[in-house]
Amino acid sequence: METLEFEDGYKIIENGKQEPYVYIIKSGKVKVSLGTYEALLSEELPDVFGLEALIDEPYTETCIAVGNVKVIRCEKSEFKDIYVKTEVGKEALKSFMRRTAKALGWI
């Protein structure tokens, strides 16, 4: 687990790329794109992206820093051990499901 900093416009994850990392926003905002759907995530919930890593699948979203951003990057095993059973893990799953449902036009 490590804290990383990104500048405005940096592509943190890309749709179709597969990596073993889940990201938790520590400060700043991240624009998430899934097809034509876009959302802005921030540290307020805290928001998490890259959950596909938990099931060894390629990312479905592209996530780009908006301004300066700090994230905690976790290996999938670290995220499972530390966050899955916490509010962070529960909120991450709900947020991901809402984004996906909106992108698919279900809500």
Helices and strands as residue ranges (DSSP letters): E 2-6, E 11-13, E 21-34, E 37-42, E 48-49, G 51-55, E 62-75, H 76-82, H 87-103
